[in-house]
Amino acid sequence: MQDNPTPEQRADRILRGFNAELHDGNPMWLHANIKMEIQDAIAKTVVMKSDEKPRHAVGVSVLLVEDGRLLLGRRKGNTAAGMLSTPGGRLELAEQPLYCAVREFYEETGARIHSDDLKVMDVKKLSRFDDHYIMFYVLATEHTGTIKNIEPDKCEGWHWYTGFDLTGRKDITEPEDILKQLPLTWPSEAATEQARGWNAALVELYKQGLLSSDHASSLLRK
């Protein structure tokens, strides 16, 4: 007999997958109200045309940190175009967050991260960029293979950023409280004030088309 679960049953399956990943040693756990929000969001996405974007969704942001630097790419041609963002995307039906992180990272960079190295840092309910969704923030600390720009229609390219590079910037999709939890190399308070003005100037030049993203990134790394 063909399996045709109801929206509530589909949501329950995904929630069971979430719960299976929340084991001892993982600092994140889902509160009852967050579970209800996820179930409600998933239930509302299943009745739609196949080519429609869900009104509500569950996504994963992969925060790869190596040597005190975070991997980010500037988005283009889609939601949040022009902003720096991590690899990531939306969960497929019944997919678990950590497996989604592995899949999305490979699809966008061509490199591999491994589920046993991943940790869910936080879960947030967000409403921005004309969308409403629940985001899992997943920390990774190593990768294998060469990182490439697999989707040039969606991303200008991948680059590494230190805490100094990110200080004072407003062109990043990841929330500031998430970034502050990352094991990045952060500047001193005096250097932070300098970075705010320096980064703001670069962002303004980029917006005016006077500076490419690659050039800005190379300046920030100096």
VENKABEL-V154311 format. One record per residue. OMEGA is omega as a letter, one per 20 degrees, with the letter a starting at -180 (* if undefined). Layout:
<<OMEGA> <OMEGA>>
//
This chain:
<<a> <r> <a> <a> <r> <r> <a> <r> <r> <r> <a> <r> <a> <r> <r> <r> <r> <a> <a> <a> <a> <a> <r> <a> <r> <a> <a> <r> <a> <r> <a> <a> <r> <r> <r> <r> <r> <a> <r> <a> <a> <a> <a> <a> <a> <r> <a> <r> <a> <a> <a> <r> <a> <r> <r> <a> <r> <a> <r> <r> <a> <a> <a> <a> <r> <r> <r> <a> <a> <r> <r> <r> <r> <a> <r> <r> <a> <r> <r> <r> <a> <a> <r> <a> <r> <r> <r> <a> <a> <r> <r> <a> <r> <r> <r> <a> <a> <r> <r> <r> <r> <a> <a> <r> <r> <a> <a> <a> <a> <r> <a> <r> <a> <a> <a> <r> <a> <r> <r> <a> <a> <r> <a> <r> <a> <r> <a> <a> <r> <a> <a> <a> <r> <a> <r> <r> <a> <r> <r> <a> <r> <r> <r> <a> <a> <r> <a> <r> <a> <a> <a> <r> <a> <a> <r> <a> <a> <r> <r> <a> <r> <r> <r> <r> <a> <a> <r> <a> <r> <a> <a> <a> <a> <a> <a> <a> <r> <a> <a> <r> <a> <r> <r> <r> <a> <a> <r> <a> <r> <r> <r> <r> <r> <a> <a> <a> <a> <a> <r> <r> <r> <r> <a> <r> <r> <a> <a> <r> <a> <a> <r> <r> <r> <r> <r> <a> <r> <r> <a> <a> <a> <*>>
//
